[in-house]
Amino acid sequence: MQPSNTSRRAYFLLIVTTLFWGGNMVAARMAVGEISPMALSFFRWLICAVSLIVIARRDVATHWRALLPHWKLILPMAIGGMTAYGNLLYVAASHTSGINLSIIQGAIPVFVLIGAFLFQRKRTNALTLAGVALTLVGILYMATRGHLEALTTLQFNIGDIYVVIAGICYAGYALGLPHRPAVPAIVFFTALACVGMVASLPLFLIEAASGDLMMPATPKAFAIVMYIGLGPSFIAQLLFMRGVALIGPSRAGLFINLVPIFGAIMSVLILGEPFASYHAVALACVLGGIFLAERKRPAA
């Protein structure tokens, strides 16, 4: 059966979305030595928030009052899924490779499943548990560079640990999405981006006070900031929302599995990073784990 025109449009939008998100890992690595992590995170959400306010100002003016009673949901989602996630990711980029960033980020769907089981008591099955286990094995295998005996001495790359924590923060954000208030998606995302920007400001100021602040000062640095602020943060989110509207959240969510693939490929092609055998094993484990975990799940 041939996909409909609607499905084909959605596929195109979602593939472009995941290309942007995969590119975020590459841009994070390219930012090392060009702009400090907290500055990058702050300017990312500043650019995104301003862009959203400009294009969604009428919707925001109409619906902002409906958001106020939901501040207890908005604050942790924005601080965890926007600020903490981005800060940890950009700090991790100084310690690990773009390939590692991409593959570990690919485990986010499994972190969501674990969180749904632990905090929402959602039932699971043997295939899901097998998928979770396989994904975690893949992460550990890559984090130890294929030497699992390092687990006994805790010889981990700190950057990989930061990425895992960032993924857990984003999983918490994803678990909150089904409970968002009944306002247009772009209004809710505008609120999250604005809170994320405000929450990033104190960390930016602390970085400046500590003497670690590095502002963008080269064309490359400005290009990185603009790409991250407009690409993965703004355009990709709008495309993803449109894709979800066309084919539904369950089908659209599967495309997120392309992020580690695109991120790893771009890290090799753009950054010239070596793709080792343990990367291949870890990527196979993560994607295989997601495949198992997604089997026989109820439609959203």
TADA-V172604 format. One record per residue. N is the residue number from 1. RES is the residue in one letter. OMEGA is omega as a letter, one per 20 degrees, with the letter a starting at -180 (* if undefined). Layout:
n->(N | N)
res->(RES | RES)
omega->(OMEGA | OMEGA)
This chain:
n->(1 | 2 | 3 | 4 | 5 | 6 | 7 | 8 | 9 | 10 | 11 | 12 | 13 | 14 | 15 | 16 | 17 | 18 | 19 | 20 | 21 | 22 | 23 | 24 | 25 | 26 | 27 | 28 | 29 | 30 | 31 | 32 | 33 | 34 | 35 | 36 | 37 | 38 | 39 | 40 | 41 | 42 | 43 | 44 | 45 | 46 | 47 | 48 | 49 | 50 | 51 | 52 | 53 | 54 | 55 | 56 | 57 | 58 | 59 | 60 | 61 | 62 | 63 | 64 | 65 | 66 | 67 | 68 | 69 | 70 | 71 | 72 | 73 | 74 | 75 | 76 | 77 | 78 | 79 | 80 | 81 | 82 | 83 | 84 | 85 | 86 | 87 | 88 | 89 | 90 | 91 | 92 | 93 | 94 | 95 | 96 | 97 | 98 | 99 | 100 | 101 | 102 | 103 | 104 | 105 | 106 | 107 | 108 | 109 | 110 | 111 | 112 | 113 | 114 | 115 | 116 | 117 | 118 | 119 | 120 | 121 | 122 | 123 | 124 | 125 | 126 | 127 | 128 | 129 | 130 | 131 | 132 | 133 | 134 | 135 | 136 | 137 | 138 | 139 | 140 | 141 | 142 | 143 | 144 | 145 | 146 | 147 | 148 | 149 | 150 | 151 | 152 | 153 | 154 | 155 | 156 | 157 | 158 | 159 | 160 | 161 | 162 | 163 | 164 | 165 | 166 | 167 | 168 | 169 | 170 | 171 | 172 | 173 | 174 | 175 | 176 | 177 | 178 | 179 | 180 | 181 | 182 | 183 | 184 | 185 | 186 | 187 | 188 | 189 | 190 | 191 | 192 | 193 | 194 | 195 | 196 | 197 | 198 | 199 | 200 | 201 | 202 | 203 | 204 | 205 | 206 | 207 | 208 | 209 | 210 | 211 | 212 | 213 | 214 | 215 | 216 | 217 | 218 | 219 | 220 | 221 | 222 | 223 | 224 | 225 | 226 | 227 | 228 | 229 | 230 | 231 | 232 | 233 | 234 | 235 | 236 | 237 | 238 | 239 | 240 | 241 | 242 | 243 | 244 | 245 | 246 | 247 | 248 | 249 | 250 | 251 | 252 | 253 | 254 | 255 | 256 | 257 | 258 | 259 | 260 | 261 | 262 | 263 | 264 | 265 | 266 | 267 | 268 | 269 | 270 | 271 | 272 | 273 | 274 | 275 | 276 | 277 | 278 | 279 | 280 | 281 | 282 | 283 | 284 | 285 | 286 | 287 | 288 | 289 | 290 | 291 | 292 | 293 | 294 | 295 | 296 | 297 | 298 | 299 | 300)
res->(M | Q | P | S | N | T | S | R | R | A | Y | F | L | L | I | V | T | T | L | F | W | G | G | N | M | V | A | A | R | M | A | V | G | E | I | S | P | M | A | L | S | F | F | R | W | L | I | C | A | V | S | L | I | V | I | A | R | R | D | V | A | T | H | W | R | A | L | L | P | H | W | K | L | I | L | P | M | A | I | G | G | M | T | A | Y | G | N | L | L | Y | V | A | A | S | H | T | S | G | I | N | L | S | I | I | Q | G | A | I | P | V | F | V | L | I | G | A | F | L | F | Q | R | K | R | T | N | A | L | T | L | A | G | V | A | L | T | L | V | G | I | L | Y | M | A | T | R | G | H | L | E | A | L | T | T | L | Q | F | N | I | G | D | I | Y | V | V | I | A | G | I | C | Y | A | G | Y | A | L | G | L | P | H | R | P | A | V | P | A | I | V | F | F | T | A | L | A | C | V | G | M | V | A | S | L | P | L | F | L | I | E | A | A | S | G | D | L | M | M | P | A | T | P | K | A | F | A | I | V | M | Y | I | G | L | G | P | S | F | I | A | Q | L | L | F | M | R | G | V | A | L | I | G | P | S | R | A | G | L | F | I | N | L | V | P | I | F | G | A | I | M | S | V | L | I | L | G | E | P | F | A | S | Y | H | A | V | A | L | A | C | V | L | G | G | I | F | L | A | E | R | K | R | P | A | A)
omega->(a | r | r | r | r | r | a | r | r | r | a | a | a | r | r | r | a | r | r | a | r | r | r | r | r | r | r | r | a | a | a | a | r | a | a | a | a | r | r | r | a | a | r | a | r | r | a | a | r | r | r | r | a | a | a | a | r | r | r | r | a | a | a | a | r | r | a | a | a | a | r | r | a | a | a | r | a | a | r | a | a | a | a | r | a | a | r | a | a | r | a | a | r | a | a | a | r | r | r | r | a | a | a | r | r | a | a | r | r | r | r | r | r | r | r | r | a | a | a | r | r | a | r | a | a | r | r | r | r | r | r | a | a | r | r | r | r | r | r | a | a | a | r | r | r | r | a | r | r | r | a | a | r | r | a | r | a | r | r | r | r | a | r | r | r | r | r | r | a | r | r | r | a | r | r | a | a | a | a | a | a | r | r | a | a | r | r | a | r | r | r | a | r | r | r | r | a | a | r | a | r | r | r | a | r | r | r | a | a | a | a | a | r | a | r | a | a | r | r | a | r | r | r | a | a | r | a | a | a | a | a | a | a | a | a | r | r | r | a | r | r | r | r | r | a | a | r | a | a | a | a | a | a | a | r | r | r | a | a | r | r | a | r | r | a | r | r | a | a | a | a | a | r | r | a | a | r | r | a | r | a | r | r | r | a | a | r | r | r | r | r | a | a | a | r | r | r | r | r | *)
